[in-house]
């Protein structure tokens, strides 16, 4: 009886729920692609900050603005100091000894409750209620300055440009010299919402964002889908906000990097809510990362449909999607040419000299992986080794080919505040 009661209690906590990497908020693409892309781009600035703080025998304070259910804590703590080799055990940039405090605030009480349930037991983590619509909340201004002011997954797209100017200028006034600010918006020119490209880029524009992706495709038309406005933006528009915030605060805001996140695999690629021509590639890419699941690689191929009047965008997306397609087709060819008995490739497809260097690198890497592990007899080497590496190669291709201008689902800027 006691055993039954104990298991029932565990089940009621939700911790025994079966999570699938193929569906939901924390699908494989979110964990192994989107989160890690953000972490990789953050790595140089965060590693330099940690180095500087350690030299001064100081620790790091992080403020997560619009923290939601607290995912930013995991994201920040998972950033590595470098490309880890195969020997190192601890590679985190922010180890527990260097973290002084992490504070997350949000206006949504339900999300804060989730954050407390997931992370509240960490002694250096706190979550508080706060509203950014009028700038940095007074409750946050009363704290000592932070070293990192962090937003994630489109947080700043909830606000008008003048509100973002106020938020960022308040951060600049509150921050210490050389603090980091990470701003996260939705990109204006994602292929996911090609239907919205025609709105003038010199005018502030909010899309009606549908969270239809949280429902299985077969029931999306039968449920009431939540809709709310989100600002879609370009790098040039962000720089106008940044420059105005610098003028108002009197601080210098130095750009360290911009990057586009989720060009190939944004959540609305599968829904087609804003572009009926979107290929449903997030589902098969999720499958690439799923253990003991083989993926129909042809389902990852993208047939890009250009929009007339947007030549520069069409040129980019043609090049990008054709590069992704070429890598997938090359992998298919390698798999078809691999002789499992001999452990060798019967023939190696050509890597053409005019391909972009990142594509050539990815192709050569896939050849080495397949040659190196194809002979394994235990487990499912295709599902468990080769397909995940194709996923990582596509991720690397997206990172190397993106311009950081607003062509992905997310557009992130990393800045240093100087006083």
TORTOR-531149 format. One record per atom (N, C-alpha, C, O): z, x, y. Coordinates in steps of 0.02 Angstrom, whole numbers, plus 50000, padded with zeros to 5 digits. Example, Ala and Ser with C-alpha at 12.3 -4.5 7.8 and 13.67 -1.06 7.14 Angstrom:
<atoms>
503905066049716503905061549775503905066049835504235071249834503545064249888503575068449947503945064550002504025067050057
</atoms>
This chain:
<atoms>
500005004249939500005000050000500005004350063499635002950110500425009650063500455014050121499785017450133499565018450190499455019350077498805022650082498295017950113497905019950156498285011650090497825006650116497945005550191497475004950230498585005250210498755004150280498525009950323498275008950378498605016050297498405021950335497655022050346497425023550401497265020450294496535020450301496305014750347495825015550385496645009050344496475003450388496595005350460496195003750504497155008750472497315010850540496795015850565496585015450623496575020450522496065025250541495415021750558495065023650605495245016650518494615013050529494625009450595494115009150630495205006650614495255002950677495185007350739495035004950793495295013850731495215018350788494485019350806494335021650861494035017550761493335018750773493095025650752492495026950752493565030050734493385036850717493035037150649492705042150633493095031850609492765031750544492085028350548491745027650497491885026250608491225023150616490685028150599490735034050616490165025750565489605030150547489135030850606488815025950626489095036750633488645038050689487985040750662487985045050618487425038250688486775040750667486465044750723486465042750781486195050450705485845054550754485165051850772484835054550816484955046550738484295043650751484315038250804483795036450831484905035750820484965030150867485545031250915485965035650904485565027250968486155026951010486175032051066485725036151075486705031651104486795035951162486805043351143486525047551177487145044751088487215051751067486745053351008486955056050957486115051651017485635053150965485505060650963485755064451005485105062850915484975069950907484645073050968484805078650987484185069350998483835071951058484335073251113484295078351148484805068651123485315069651174485725075851159485835079951205485955076751099486415082251082486065088951076486315094051099485475088951043485145095351028484585097151076484315102751072484415092651120483865094051168484125093451239484175098351275484275087251260484425086051331485055089651354485045093051405485605088951317486225092351336486115099951338486345103351384485775102551287485705109751283485225112451335485315118151357484725108651355484295110851410484705111751474484645116751509485125106851488485555107351547486015113451542486095117251590486295114451483486745120151473486385126851481486655131451511485775127351456485395133551461485225135151533485275140951554485035130151571484875131451642485505133051683485465136651732486075130251662486705131651697486975138651681487375141451719486765141351625487065147551599487095153251650487635156151658486555155151685486605160951729487115160051785487525164451797487095154251819487555153151875488275152651852488725155351883488395149151796489075148351772489355154951746489935156451756488945158851712489175165351686489365169951743489855173651739488965169851797489125174051855489765171751888490175175951909489865165251894490485162651923491085164751881491595166951909491035164151815491595166051771491735173551778492325175551782491225177551780491315184851788491695186351852492155190451853491495183151906491805184351971492535182151972492965185551999492665176351941493355173851941493805178151897494375179451915493545180351841493955184751798494135191251833494695193651827493665193951870493795200251906494365199351956494745204051969494425193251984494945191952034495575189052001496045187152036495585188851935496155186051898496295178851919496865176751928495735175151928495775168051946495465163751892495065166151851495655157451892495375152851843494935147551878494935147151940494585143651839494065139151864494305131951865494615129551817494155128551920494295121351927493625117651932493185119551972493555112351893492925108651889493045101451910493525098251887492615098851954492635091851973491995088551949491455090351971492075083551905491505079851877491445073251916491855068751908490945072851959490855067152003490455061651968489885062851947490745055751960490425050451921490415052351848489895052351816491005053751822491065056751755490905051951698490785054251642490885045351712490755040651658491275041251603491875041251616491035041851541491485042251484491685049351467491945050751413491575054051514491845060751508491405065751473491635071151453490765064051463490325068551426490235075351462490075080251430490335075451527490255081651564490725087151542490575093051550491305085251515491775090351492491475094251434491475100451435491215090651385490895094051329490315098351352490225103951330489915095551397489325099151420489515105651454489225110851439490005105551499490205111651534490525116751487490405122751494490925114351440491275118951395490815121751341491005126551307490225118851333489755121251283489245126351310488855129151272489255127451375488795132451404488985139351377489565141251378488485143051354488615149651327488515155051380488175153851430488795160851368488745166351416488065169751413487865173051460487725169051358487085172551348486745169351288487015164751258486145171851271485835169751209486235172951152486195178951142486625169051115487075172151066486695175351009486215172450983486905181250989486635184450930486925181250868487265176150872486815184450810487065181550748487765184150732488065181850683488015188750771488675191650756489235188050793489765186750764489125186550858489675183850899489935177250872489565173150845490595176450879490905170250859491035165750919490845159850917491335168350971491465164451032490935166351083490885172151103490545161451105490015162651153490085158351216489665158751260490615154251220490685149751277490815153651342491175158551342490495151351396490615154351461491305152651487491665157051512491505146251481492155144051504492605143251443492605137951412492985148251426493465147951371494115144751397494225144651458494525142151353495135138651375495575142751422495895139951467495585149351413496025153351455495785153951527496175155351572495135152951538494865153651606494825146951642494715146751703494915141351606494905134751637495595133151664496095133151627495635131651728496265129651759496345122051756496875119551738495805118451774495855111151775495155108151776494705110651810495085102651740494475098551742494685091551763495105088351729494405089051817494545082251841493885078451842493395080651872493885072651810493315068251814493505061751848494045059051835493075059251892493215052751922492605048351919492035050751919492725041851918492185036951913492425030351941493035029051945491965026151960492145019551987492245014451931492545009251943491995015951871492015011151816492635012151774492705017351741493075007351774493705007951737493595008151662493965011651626493105004351637492985004351565492755011151540492965013551487492315014351579492085021051560492655026151564492705030651522493085025351614493665029851619494125029051559494425033951535494195022951535494615021851476494315025451415494685028451376493655025151408493335028751354493445036251361493575039751312493395038751423493505045851435494205047951415494295053151384494695043951433495395045451415495475045551339495815049951312495165040751305495225040551232494905046651199495155049051148494355049151228493995054751198494275061551216494285066051175494505062251279494685068951304495375069351336495595074751355495715063651343496345063651380496895067651348497395069151381496825069351284497355073151252497325080651269497795084351253496775082951301496755089851324497215090751384497175086951431497665095651383498165096151436497885097851504498215096551555497285100751507497005102651571496475097651597496135098951646496425092051563495915087051580496245080851608496735078251580495975078451665496235072251695495645067851717495125070351737495745061351714495245056651737495565051851788496125049551779495195050551842495455046551896494925041551921494335042651912495155036251951494695031451981494485033952050494905036352088493845033452064493595035552130492895032852142492495032252096492755031352205492115028452226491775033252275492075035052326491155035252260490795039952302490345036752353489995040252390490335030152357489855026852401489945028752475489475028152514490555030852493490685033052562490825040552566491155042852612490575044252517490695051452517491215053352465491415049252424491435059552467491945061852421492585057852432492835057552488492865054852380493455050652389494045054552419494115060552407494445051052457495025054252489495485057352437495775062752448495555054052380496005056652327495765063552303496175067652282495115064752305494845071252284494925076452340495035082352327494855074152402494925078752459495635081552464495735086952492496115077852437496805080052441496955085652391497475089052396496505086752343496595092252295496355098752327495965098752375496595104252299496325110752321495595111152301495365107252259495235115752332494515116252320494355117652247494755120652211493765115452226493535116552158493005122152158492725123852210492895124852100492385130052092491715127252072491185130152085491725121352040491115118052018491175110652035491655107352016490675108052070490615100952085489995098652046489435100652060490125094451996489625093351944489445085951937489885081651937488785084551933488555077851916488075078451857487775083751846487985073051819487545073351761487195066651751487435061351771486615067051718486235061351696486135055951749486315050151741485835058051805485615053351856486155050451900486035045451933486745053451900487305050751940487105049552013487255044252041486775054352043486635053852115486065048952130485955047152188485705046652079485195041552090485485034652102485115029952119486145033852094486465027552109486545026552185486735021052206486405031652224486555031452296485935032252339485445035452318485975029352399485445030452448485485037652473485985041152464484945039752505484905046752528485455048252579485755053652576485585043652624486105045052674486795045552642487225049252666486895041852588487535042452551487575049252517488115052352515487025051552489487025058152457487135063652508487475068652493486865062852567487005067752620487755068052634488035073452641488075062252638488795062052651489185065152593489655068952605489005063352531489345066152473489295073752473489805077152465488695076352483488595083552477488905087252537489175092752528488865084352596489175087652653489945087652646490265092552665490225082352618490945082252604491125087752553491635091152560490715088452502490825093652453490815100552486491235104752472490335101652529490275108152563490895109552605491135115252607491155104552639491755105552680492365107052635492805111052654492385103852578492965104452534492945110852491493465113552474492345113152475492265118652428492465125352458492465126252519492635129952414492735136852434492065140552435491565137952410492055146352464491445150352468491185151852398491555153852354490525150852389490155152252328490325147452271490225149152213490575141652287490655136452236489975133952215489485134352253489925131352154489305128652128489295121052136489805117652128488705118452153488595111252154487985109752110487455112752119488065105152063487525103052019487355095852033487765091352022486755094652058486535087852076486025085252026485545088752009486135079252001485715076451948485435069651969485815064951982484775069251973484415063051991483915061251937483835064951888483565055551946482995053851904482355056451938482285055851999481905059251899481275061751926480815056051946480775050951911480455056852001480015051552026479395050651983479145045151975479145056151954478495055851922478535057051846478105060451818479035054251814479055054351741478485050251713478305045051741478195052551658477675048551624477965041951599477595037151590478615041751587478945035551564478825029851613478745024051591478815031251678478715025951727478105027451770478125027351831477555028651736476915029851770476715023851812476375024651863476915017751792476745011751830477045011951901476815008151944477535016251913477875016451978477635022252021477895023152076477155026151998476945032052035476655030352104476675034452149476395024352111476025022652173476485021852234476235021652290477125021352224477575020552281477575026952323477635032452295477495026452388477425032552431478015037252423478595035152426477865043652414478395048652403478775050252467479295053652465478525048152525478885049352588479345043552605479625043252660479435038852557479885033252568480385032952510480215034052452481005031552528481535030852478481365025052431481225019552454481395026352366481205021052319481705020652261481885025752232481925014452246482365013052190481995008952138481715003752154481995011352076481705007452022482235002651993482835003852000482004997351962482454992851925482534995751854482094994851811483074999151843483165002951781483454998451727483984995451736483094998051671483304993851615483614998251561483335003451544484184996151534484485000051480484294996951412484704996251367483664995051407483414991851347483424996551287483434994251229483435003051300483405007951245484025007751200484015010551145484565004551222485165004451180485094999351124485514999151078484574995151126484474990151075483894992151029483414995151051483934990450965483364991550920482754987850945482804982550976482174990650932481554987850959481454980550939481204976550979481664978750879481534971950854481944966650890481794960650883482474968550926482884963550960482864964051036483204960151070482484968751063482494969651136482274963551174482524962151228481814959751146481574953751180482054947851172481944942551202482574948651132483024943051118483704943751152484124939351146483814949351187484454950451219484374950951294483834952351320484924949751329484914950451402485064957751419485624960251409484554961151443484594968351456484864969551526484634966551574485364974051531485634975751596485124979451639484754983751615485104977651703484634980651750485004982551813485414978651838484874988551840485194990651902484724995551938484304998751906484794996152004484335000452042484525007852037485115009552041484025012152028484125019352027483585022752068482995021052062483785027352108483325031152151482925036152108483225040052072482265036052113481855041152082481605045652138481445043352193481565052252124481535057052179481145063252159481055064752099480895066852208480555073252198480995078952224481495077852257480795085052208481165090852233481135091152309481635092752341480555089752338480505089952411480985084952444481285086552495481055079052414481515074152442482235076452436482645075552481482395079552379483075082252371483215087652423483765087952451482725091852436482825097152485482945094352555483305097352594482655088652571482805085452635483535083352638483865084252689483785080652583484495078852579484935084952585485425084952622484765090252549485165096352549485175099452619485695101552642484605099752651484565102852718484965098852769485295101652812484955092152763485335087952810486085088852797486485089152844486285089352733486985090452716487225097252742487795097852764486795102252739486965108852765487065108652840487525111752866486625104952875486695104352948487345100852966487705102953011487505095452929488105091552946488755095452931489245094852967488735099352878489355102752856489425109752887489975112452890488875112552910488895119352936488905124752883488995130652898488805122852819488795127652765488075129252746487615125352759487985134952715487335136552685487335134052613487805135252576486795130652594486735128252525486135131852495485555130252510486275136652453485745140852424485505137752358485895136152314484845137052353484545134452291484545140052239484265145452250484855138652181484835143352125484295141552075483975145952046484195135052065483675132852017483565125452023484015121652043482975123252004482805116251991482495115851922482125120351902482635110551885482285109651822482185102351805482595098051821481625101051772481465094351746481745093851676481635098251635482095088451662482375087351595482045081251563481975076051595481845081951501481575076351462480895074051488480815068451512480405078451482479715076651499479385073251439479045068151446479505076051380479195073451319479595067751288479305063351257480255067851295480665063651251481155059251290481685057451263481005057451352481445052951389481545046351353481115044251314482105043051366482275037051328481765031451334481675027551287481425030951391480955025451400480255027151376479795023151385480165032951344479535034251310479455029151253478905026851239480015027451220479975022951162479955015551182479685011451145480235013851240480245006751259479595004351290479394998651281479245008751327478635006751361478755001851417478294998351437479375001451442479544996451493479154997551558479004992751594478985003851573478665005351637477985008851627477675011051675477765009151566477115012151551476945010351479477195013351431476505005451471476345003051404475985008251362475925007551301475735013551395475365018751359475825024251331475585028951298476475023751344476935028851320476945029151243476995023951211476885035051215476965035651142477705035451124478125037851161477855032751067478555032151045478765038551010478835038850949478865043851049478985050451020479725052151013479895056650975480165048751049480875050451043481135049250971481525053150945480905043850941481125042250873480925047750823481355050050786480285049950820480125055250773480435061950791480585065950747480535063350856480865069650874481595069450853481865074550831481925063650858482595062950830482585064650755483045067850730482065062450721482015063650650481945071150635482185073450582481625075050679481565082250668482245085550659482315090250620482745083150696483405086150694483865083150641484435085450634483635078150604484055074750556484005078050488483455078950461484575079850459484585083150394484315078650338484455072650338483945081550292483675078150233483245072150251483195067450213482925072450309482435067350329481795070950349481805075050395481255069450314480605072350332480255067850383480295061750379479905071050429479595067550485478835067450477478545072450456478525061850493477795061550498477605065050562477645062150616477385071250557477265075350617476705072550660476695073650720476235069050630475695066050669475975061050720475655059750771476565058150706476845053150751477115056150816477295052550862477145062850819477375066150880476805067550929476925069250987476185066950906475615068350948475555063251004475655057250994475385065651064475365061451123474635060751146474285065651157474415054551154473765053051183473875051251256473975045451273473845056251300474005055151370473455051051403472865052451396473665045851439473205041551476473315042951551473835041151578472825046051585472915047751656472905041651700472635036351682473215042351759473195037051808472735039251865472855044451895472215035451880471745037351933472105038252000472555034552018471875043452036472155044752102472735049552103473015050852157472925052152046473495056852042473275063152005473555064951953472775066452033472465072052000472945077651982472925080151926473385079552029473835085152015474325083451960474495087751919474565077251958475015075151905474655074651838474905076851786474055071851839473665071351778473515078251749473545079351689473365083051793473225089851770473825092851735473765096051683474415091851764475025094551733475145091251665475235094751615475145084551664475305081151601474785082451547474965082951488474145082951566473635084651517473795091451485473795092151424473945096451527474105103051502474735102851459474755105951406475245099351482475885099251447475825095851379476015098751328475545089751378475515086151315475025089351267475135089251206474475092151292474005095551248474325101751217474195103451159474765105151255475125110951227475595108651172475635111851120475965103251184476415100651132476025098551070476225100051014475455095151081475045093051025474785099050986474785099050924474575104251022474315110150989474845113450945474695115750890475475113550968476015116450928476145112350866476245115050812476145105650873476265101350815475705102050765475825102650705475075102050788474515102650743474505109450709474335110050650474705114650745474745121350716475265121450660475155124550607475825118250671476345117850620476105114050559476235116050502475755108550570475475104750514474995109150473475005109050412474575112950508474105117350474474465122750433474285124150377474995125650463475375130650427475685127750363475665130950310475965121850369476275118650310475755117250256475885118150196475155115250277474635113750227474365120050194474105119750138474425125750228474175132050201474705136050164474555141450138475315133650161475835137550129475825136550053475835130850029475795141950017475805141949944476525142849921476795148449923476835137549900477545137849881477675142349822478205145449817477195142649776477295146849716477265154249734477685158149713476755156049775476675163149794477135165049851477275170949862477375160149889477795161649947477415164650005477695168550043476775162950011476355165850064475905160450093475805155150064475625161950151475135157550182474435159550157474245165350159474065154550134473385155850111472935157850169472485161950162473065154850228472685156350288473125154850348473565150550344473005158350402473395157250463472925154750518472445158150535473055148750545472625146150599472625150850659473105154550670472095150650697472025154950755472495152750811472585146850823472775157650846473135156550908472675159050963472585165150971472385154551000471845156351046472115159951108472655158351132471745164951132471995169251186472095165651253472495167951294471745160051264471815156551328472385151451328472495148051379472755150851273473335146451273473865149251320473905155251330474285144851350474845147251391475305151651348475395150451289475585156851378476015161451342476585157951305476725159751248476935152951335477465149551298477215146151234477565145951184476595143551236476315140351177476165145551124476315144551065475875151151144475735156451095476375158951063476405160151002476895159851103477545162151076477815157151026478055159050973477775150651042478035145450997477635145350932477925144450878476985146150935476575146150875476735152050830476815151250769476795157950859476975163850819477665163050787477775165150730478115159850824478795158850797478775154050738479105155250687478395148550743478345143850687478045147150626478255145750570477555151550636477265155150579477805159450544477855159450483478195163050584478715167350555479245163350519479485165350466479425157550546479935153350514479675150850446480025151350396479075148150445478805145350383478705150750331478865149750272478455156450352478385162050305479065164450280479135166450222479555164250324480205167050307480635162750262481035165350224480555156050266481005151650228480645146950181480975143450141479985146750183479625141850143479735142350068479645137550032479935148250046480035149349974480705146749948480805146549887481155144649992481815142349970481755136349923481365131749936482125136549869482075131249819482635126149823482575120649796483185127749857483745123049858483765119449926483555122149977484025113349925483995109349985483275107249999482835108449958483165104350056482495102550078482315106950137482495105450193481965112450124481855117450175481435114750233481525116850290480975110250218480575107450272481015103250318481005104150379481405098550289481805094150330482375097750365482535096050422482685102650331483305105550356483225111950396483675113950433482645115350390482545121650426481915121550469481945122950528481355119750438480715120250474480655114950528480475116550585480805108750512480745103450562481225104250621481015103450678481865105950609482295107150667482025112750712482065112350773481735117950682481475123350723480865121050763480765123350819480465116650735479925113750774480205109950834479935110350889480755106350823481085102950879481315107750933481205106450992481625113250913481845118250961481255121550996481295123251055480705122450960480115125550990479795120951042479585123151095479775114451027479525109651076479985109451137479745108851194480635109851126481115110051181480985116251225480975115651286480905121951193480775128151231480115127651269480065130051325479615124551238478975123651272479055119351334478775120951387479435114051328479565109751387479925113551442479765112851501480415117651423480795121451473480345126551508480405127551569479895129751471479485135051500478905132351541478665135751587478665126351526478085123651561478265119051618477845117351659478895116851622479085111951674479095115351743479275121151749478885111651796478875114551863479505113251905479585116351958479955108851881480555107351920480415103451983480715104852035479955098651980479755095052040479885087552036479805083952086480085084951976480195077851969479725074551920479575068651926479475078351869479005075651820479355073851755479015071851707480005074451752480385072651692480825066751705480875064351762481155064251653481635058851661482175060851711482365056851754482425066951705482935069451751482675075251793482245079051770482935075851853482795081551897483465084251921483845080751954483595090551905484255093451918484185099451964483755103751953484615099752014484645105552058485315109052051485835105852048485285115652048485895119752045485935123752110485475127352128486505123052144486565125952211487225129952217487705128652181487215134752262487825138452278487995137152352487565137652396488615135352365488855133952432489135140352463489585143452435488855142152520489085148352552489345146652622489055142852660489915149852638490235148552703490345154952741490605154852797
</atoms>
